Amino acid sequence: MRTAAEAPQVNYMKAPRPPLLVGGLS
């Protein structure tokens, strides 16, 4: 969580159900 681009990515990995990731892949 250093850059603005890395922060969301790390958050998705920690989150149980990433909305953007699930919405984009599903």
ABEGO torsion letter per residue (X at the ends): XABAAAAAAAAAAABABBAAAAAAAX
